[in-house]
Amino acid sequence: MNITKENIDALNAVVKVDIVADDYQEKVTKVLTDYRKKADIPGFRKGHVPMGMVKKQYGKSVMIDEVNKLLQDSLNKFITEEKLDILGNPLPRIQDNFNWDADTFSFEFELGLAPEFEVDLNGKNKVKQYNIVATDELIDEEVKNLQTRYGKMSSLDEATEHANVTGTFVNEAHEINKKSTFLVNDLKGKKNEKKVIGAKVGDVIELDTKKLFEDDHKLQHILGVSHDVIHDLDITVTLTVEEITKTEPADLDKELFDKLFADGSVSTVTELRDKIKEDAEKQFQQQGDQQLLNAVQEYLIENTKFDLPAEFLQKWLATAGEKELSAEEAAAEYEKSEKGLRYQLIESKIMKDNDIKLEYQELVDYAKGFIRTQMAQFGNMNPEEKELDEIAGRILQNQEEAQKLQSQLISQKLLTFFKENMKFKTKEVSYEDFIKEVYK
């Protein structure tokens, strides 16, 4: 057998594999001999079928099978030994004059080669990093929310501006029939408030969904409709009032502090506000980090220039899936995936050049941390290590879950690397301004 590679250009190559009878004949003979031992053909005792008959019946299919196995094994070994960094999979070239009745065979495969390039991380101040702070207004709002959540509830005879109204929203045509509770104050505009203020239990009120609440997502939750529907929903619903209550805010005293923080870590309003600020900014940090990672990715894709074997990749995409794509469909698919492929190559280059590795034990520890957080949300604050190991083992046996956790951990490692090796333009903003700037 002989394997040779011809470079078409820096991104494309052709590998030729020549196979002669001596390369596969021994294995073919062994398989046919096994067939002969097991063959159960009328007129012959088991194991005594003439080899000529076995060859005639099975010889060609066995030969084709063994040649294909040898071909794939040899090609993969060649790519590994030659350290070829390929994109996609080798594509066999169609040969019109190919003949399985010959003794020798010649196969050709097209390869798409990964480009060589350098990554420049010195784009000083070209990537914006947000330091998101909890403002006094946000802390004030959270204090009020806590006082309301732990306050005392009492019934009212009729709805007031600050009342909670519980009732069933109905629109038969849109199959809406949902019991929900809302705060009258959350209604948008005086017109809607006027319809509800003064209402009593049993009253039926007609409300227009368009601009009913400041936040469409609140209306989505209250009506129980899908996200796709809610933004353009402009219908009339009837509200049958079933309960009207008001909440007397809890006092900011030791009783409330102990309910909120059983460990006694908060005993004054100032400590409560500090704790709210600390917890909020931890959450903001997660969103800020995700935005920073996204911004770095965009920067690197935009500023790391290299060519790709586009024609090869489109041909590969046409045959890579369950359904074969037309040339136009493959081109469209390539256009959608090109950006992601570019970042995958950049990411791999950064990890290789800077010896950023992911050990299996790191993945196990990361999975256990994720599980520990999940269990804490359900009140299990101190799970046993053995239990964590068992759950992590089960999760990592699921290939999809393992890949998801691996991707998250690699992103964390890369984010740390970027923070240590890149200079960013830092901007301090409130959470509200962050949302406006990033998601506008």
C-alpha positions in Angstrom: 0.0 0.0 0.0 1.2 3.5 -0.8 -0.1 6.8 0.5 1.0 10.2 -0.9 -0.2 13.8 -0.3 -0.2 16.6 -2.9 -0.7 20.1 -1.7 -3.0 22.1 -4.0 -2.4 25.3 -2.0 -2.0 26.3 1.6 -5.5 25.2 2.5 -6.3 22.3 0.2 -4.6 19.0 -0.4 -5.3 15.6 -2.0 -4.3 12.3 -0.4 -4.0 9.3 -2.7 -4.2 5.8 -1.3 -3.0 2.9 -3.5 -4.1 -0.6 -2.3 -2.9 -3.9 -3.9 -4.2 -7.4 -3.4 -1.4 -8.3 -0.9 -2.7 -5.6 1.4 -6.1 -7.2 1.9 -6.1 -10.8 0.7 -5.0 -12.4 3.9 -7.9 -10.8 5.9 -10.3 -11.7 3.1 -9.2 -15.3 3.2 -9.5 -15.4 7.0 -13.1 -14.0 6.9 -14.1 -16.4 4.2 -12.6 -19.3 6.1 -14.7 -18.4 9.1 -17.8 -18.1 6.8 -17.1 -21.6 5.5 -17.0 -23.1 9.0 -20.3 -21.5 9.9 -22.1 -21.7 6.6 -25.3 -23.8 6.6 -26.1 -24.6 3.0 -28.5 -27.4 1.9 -26.7 -30.4 0.5 -23.5 -29.9 2.5 -22.5 -30.7 6.0 -21.8 -27.7 8.2 -18.1 -26.7 7.8 -17.7 -28.7 4.6 -19.0 -26.2 2.0 -16.5 -25.9 -0.9 -14.4 -22.8 -0.6 -15.1 -22.0 -4.3 -18.8 -21.8 -3.5 -18.2 -19.5 -0.4 -16.0 -17.2 -2.5 -18.6 -17.1 -5.3 -21.3 -16.1 -2.8 -19.5 -13.9 -0.4 -16.0 -13.1 -1.9 -16.7 -9.8 -3.5 -18.7 -8.3 -0.6 -16.1 -9.4 1.9 -13.3 -8.0 -0.2 -15.1 -4.6 -0.5 -15.7 -4.5 3.2 -12.1 -5.3 4.1 -10.7 -2.8 1.5 -12.9 -0.1 3.0 -11.8 -0.9 6.5 -8.1 -0.9 5.5 -8.7 2.4 3.6 -10.2 4.2 6.6 -7.7 2.9 9.1 -4.7 3.8 6.8 -6.1 7.3 6.0 -6.7 8.1 9.7 -3.3 6.8 10.6 -1.6 8.9 7.9 -3.4 12.1 9.0 -2.3 11.4 12.6 1.3 10.5 11.8 1.7 13.5 9.4 0.1 15.7 12.0 -2.3 17.2 9.5 -4.6 19.8 11.0 -7.7 19.2 8.9 -11.2 20.9 8.9 -14.2 18.7 8.5 -13.6 15.2 7.2 -11.7 13.9 4.1 -14.0 13.9 1.0 -13.6 11.0 -1.4 -13.2 12.0 -5.0 -15.7 10.3 -7.4 -13.9 8.1 -10.0 -16.1 7.3 -13.0 -13.8 4.4 -14.2 -13.5 2.7 -10.7 -13.8 -1.0 -10.9 -14.2 -3.4 -7.9 -13.3 -6.3 -10.1 -9.7 -5.2 -10.3 -7.0 -6.5 -8.0 -5.5 -3.1 -7.2 -7.4 0.1 -6.2 -6.5 3.8 -6.1 -8.5 6.2 -4.0 -8.3 9.9 -3.7 -9.5 12.2 -0.9 -9.7 15.9 -0.7 -8.6 17.6 2.6 -9.4 21.0 3.9 -6.4 22.2 5.9 -6.6 24.5 8.9 -4.9 27.9 8.2 -1.8 29.1 10.0 -2.2 32.5 11.7 -1.2 34.5 14.8 -3.5 35.9 17.5 -2.9 39.5 18.6 -4.1 40.2 22.1 -2.7 43.7 22.3 -5.7 45.6 21.1 -5.5 48.1 24.0 -8.7 49.7 25.0 -10.6 48.4 22.0 -12.8 46.1 24.1 -15.1 47.5 26.6 -15.4 46.0 30.1 -18.3 47.0 32.3 -18.1 47.4 36.1 -21.7 47.2 37.1 -22.6 48.8 40.4 -25.7 48.6 42.5 -27.1 52.1 42.8 -28.9 53.5 45.9 -32.1 53.5 43.9 -31.8 49.8 43.2 -31.0 49.0 46.8 -34.0 51.1 47.9 -36.2 49.1 45.6 -34.9 45.8 46.9 -35.4 46.9 50.5 -39.0 47.7 49.7 -39.4 44.3 47.9 -38.2 42.5 51.0 -40.5 44.5 53.3 -43.4 43.6 51.0 -42.5 40.0 50.7 -42.3 39.6 54.5 -45.2 42.0 55.3 -48.6 41.3 56.7 -51.5 40.8 54.3 -55.1 41.8 54.9 -58.3 41.8 52.8 -59.8 45.0 51.3 -63.4 45.6 50.3 -62.3 47.4 47.1 -59.2 47.9 45.0 -56.9 50.8 45.8 -53.8 52.1 44.1 -51.6 49.9 46.2 -53.8 46.8 46.3 -53.0 43.3 45.1 -55.8 42.0 42.9 -56.3 38.3 42.2 -58.6 37.3 39.4 -59.1 35.2 36.2 -58.2 36.7 32.8 -60.3 35.3 29.9 -60.3 35.6 26.1 -61.9 32.6 24.6 -60.8 33.3 21.0 -57.1 33.2 22.1 -57.7 30.4 24.6 -56.7 32.5 27.5 -58.1 31.5 30.9 -55.5 32.2 33.6 -55.8 33.1 37.3 -53.1 35.6 38.3 -52.3 38.3 40.9 -51.0 41.7 40.1 -50.3 45.0 41.9 -52.6 47.8 40.7 -49.5 50.1 40.8 -47.9 48.0 38.0 -50.6 48.8 35.5 -49.5 51.3 32.9 -51.3 54.6 32.6 -54.1 56.3 34.6 -56.8 54.9 32.2 -56.1 51.3 33.2 -55.7 52.1 36.9 -59.1 53.9 36.9 -60.8 50.7 35.5 -59.4 48.7 38.4 -59.4 51.1 41.4 -62.7 50.8 43.2 -63.5 47.3 41.9 -64.9 44.8 44.3 -64.8 41.0 44.5 -67.1 39.6 41.7 -66.8 42.6 39.4 -65.9 41.8 35.7 -63.6 44.4 34.1 -62.7 44.6 30.4 -59.0 45.5 29.8 -57.0 46.0 26.6 -53.8 44.1 26.6 -51.9 46.7 24.5 -49.7 48.7 27.0 -51.5 47.1 30.0 -48.3 46.8 32.0 -44.9 48.6 31.7 -43.2 45.3 31.0 -44.6 43.0 28.4 -43.0 40.0 30.1 -45.2 40.7 33.2 -48.2 40.5 31.0 -46.9 37.3 29.4 -46.7 35.7 32.9 -50.1 37.0 33.9 -51.9 35.8 30.8 -49.9 32.6 30.4 -49.1 33.1 26.7 -45.9 32.4 24.8 -43.0 34.9 24.4 -43.5 35.0 20.6 -47.1 36.1 21.0 -46.9 38.7 23.7 -45.2 41.6 22.0 -47.8 41.9 19.3 -50.8 41.0 21.4 -53.6 43.6 21.1 -56.8 42.1 22.3 -59.5 42.6 25.0 -59.6 40.3 28.0 -62.1 40.2 30.9 -60.9 40.1 34.4 -63.2 38.6 37.1 -62.0 39.9 40.4 -61.8 37.1 43.0 -59.6 38.6 45.8 -58.4 42.0 46.9 -55.6 42.4 49.5 -53.1 44.9 50.7 -49.7 44.2 52.2 -48.4 46.1 55.2 -44.6 46.4 54.8 -42.6 44.6 57.4 -40.5 46.8 59.8 -36.8 46.9 59.3 -36.0 45.3 62.6 -34.2 42.3 64.1 -37.2 40.0 63.4 -37.0 40.7 59.6 -33.1 40.6 59.6 -33.2 37.1 61.3 -35.7 35.8 58.8 -33.5 37.0 55.9 -30.2 36.0 57.4 -30.5 33.2 60.0 -26.7 33.2 60.7 -27.1 36.7 62.3 -24.8 38.4 59.8 -27.1 41.3 59.5 -28.4 43.3 62.4 -28.8 46.9 61.1 -30.3 48.6 58.1 -26.8 49.7 56.9 -25.6 46.0 57.0 -28.7 45.0 55.1 -28.1 47.5 52.4 -24.4 46.5 52.2 -25.4 42.8 51.9 -28.0 43.6 49.1 -25.3 45.6 47.3 -22.7 42.8 47.6 -25.1 40.1 46.4 -26.5 42.2 43.5 -23.0 43.1 42.3 -22.0 39.4 42.4 -24.9 38.7 40.0 -24.0 41.7 37.9 -20.4 40.4 37.7 -21.6 37.2 36.0 -23.5 39.2 33.4 -20.6 41.6 32.9 -18.2 38.6 32.5 -20.4 37.1 29.8 -20.6 40.4 28.0 -16.9 40.7 28.2 -16.3 37.2 26.8 -18.7 38.0 24.0 -16.9 41.3 23.2 -13.5 39.6 23.2 -14.8 36.9 20.9 -16.1 39.5 18.5 -12.9 41.5 18.6 -10.7 38.4 18.0 -12.9 37.3 15.0 -12.8 40.8 13.5 -9.1 41.3 14.0 -7.6 37.9 13.4 -7.2 37.6 9.6 -6.9 34.2 7.9 -8.4 32.4 4.9 -10.5 29.2 5.1 -10.9 26.5 2.5 -14.4 27.8 1.8 -15.1 25.7 -1.3 -14.0 22.5 0.4 -16.1 23.2 3.6 -19.2 23.9 1.5 -18.8 20.6 -0.3 -18.3 18.9 3.1 -21.3 20.6 4.7 -23.4 19.3 1.7 -22.8 15.7 2.7 -22.1 15.9 6.5 -25.6 15.9 7.8 -28.4 13.3 7.7 -29.9 15.1 4.7 -27.8 16.0 1.7 -27.8 19.7 0.9 -27.9 21.5 -2.5 -24.9 23.7 -3.4 -27.0 26.8 -2.5 -28.1 25.3 0.9 -24.5 24.3 1.7 -23.3 27.9 0.9 -26.0 29.4 3.1 -25.1 26.9 5.9 -21.4 27.8 5.6 -22.2 31.5 5.8 -24.1 30.9 9.0 -21.4 28.8 10.6 -18.2 30.6 9.3 -18.0 33.0 12.3 -18.3 30.2 14.8 -15.6 28.1 13.0 -13.3 31.1 12.9 -13.6 31.5 16.7 -13.1 27.7 17.3 -9.8 27.9 15.4 -8.8 31.1 17.3 -9.7 29.5 20.7 -7.8 26.3 19.9 -4.7 28.4 18.9 -4.8 30.5 22.1 -5.2 27.4 24.3 -2.4 25.5 22.5 0.0 28.5 22.4 -0.6 29.3 26.1 -0.8 25.8 27.4 -4.4 26.2 28.6 -5.6 22.7 29.4 -8.6 21.0 30.8 -7.9 18.1 33.1 -10.7 15.5 33.8 -10.5 16.1 37.5 -11.1 19.8 36.9 -14.3 18.9 35.1 -15.4 16.6 37.9 -14.8 19.3 40.5 -16.7 21.9 38.3 -19.6 19.5 38.0 -19.6 18.9 41.7 -19.7 22.7 42.3 -22.6 23.0 40.0 -24.4 20.2 41.7 -23.7 21.7 45.2 -25.3 25.0 44.1 -28.4 23.2 42.8 -28.8 21.2 46.0 -28.4 24.3 48.1 -31.4 25.9 46.3 -33.4 23.0 47.7 -32.1 23.3 51.2 -29.3 20.7 51.2 -26.5 22.9 52.3 -24.0 20.2 53.2 -24.2 17.2 50.8 -21.7 14.4 51.4 -18.7 14.2 49.1 -19.6 10.6 48.1 -23.0 11.7 47.0 -21.5 14.5 44.9 -19.0 12.1 43.3 -21.8 9.7 42.3 -24.1 12.4 40.8 -21.1 14.0 39.0 -20.2 10.6 37.6 -23.7 10.1 36.2 -23.8 13.5 34.7 -20.4 13.2 33.0 -21.5 9.8 31.4 -24.1 11.8 29.5 -22.1 13.1 26.5 -24.3 16.1 25.9 -24.2 17.2 29.5 -20.4 16.6 29.7 -19.8 18.7 26.6 -21.9 21.5 28.0 -20.0 21.6 31.3 -16.7 21.3 29.5 -17.6 24.3 27.3 -18.6 26.4 30.3 -15.3 25.5 32.1 -13.2 26.3 29.1 -15.0 29.7 28.8 -14.1 30.4 32.4 -10.5 29.5 31.8 -10.3 31.7 28.7 -12.0 34.6 30.5 -9.4 34.5 33.2 -6.7 34.4 30.6 -8.1 37.3 28.7 -8.4 39.4 31.9 -4.8 38.7 32.7 -3.4 39.3 29.2 -5.6 42.0 27.5 -6.1 45.7 28.3 -9.7 46.8 28.3 -11.5 50.1 28.3 -13.4 49.9 31.7 -16.7 51.7 32.2 -18.6 51.9 35.5 -22.4 51.8 35.0 -25.6 51.0 36.8 -27.4 47.8 35.9 -30.1 49.8 34.1 -27.5 51.6 31.9 -25.7 48.3 31.3 -28.8 46.7 29.9 -29.5 49.8 27.7 -26.0 49.8 26.3 -25.5 46.1 25.7 -28.9 45.0 24.8 -30.3 48.1 23.1 
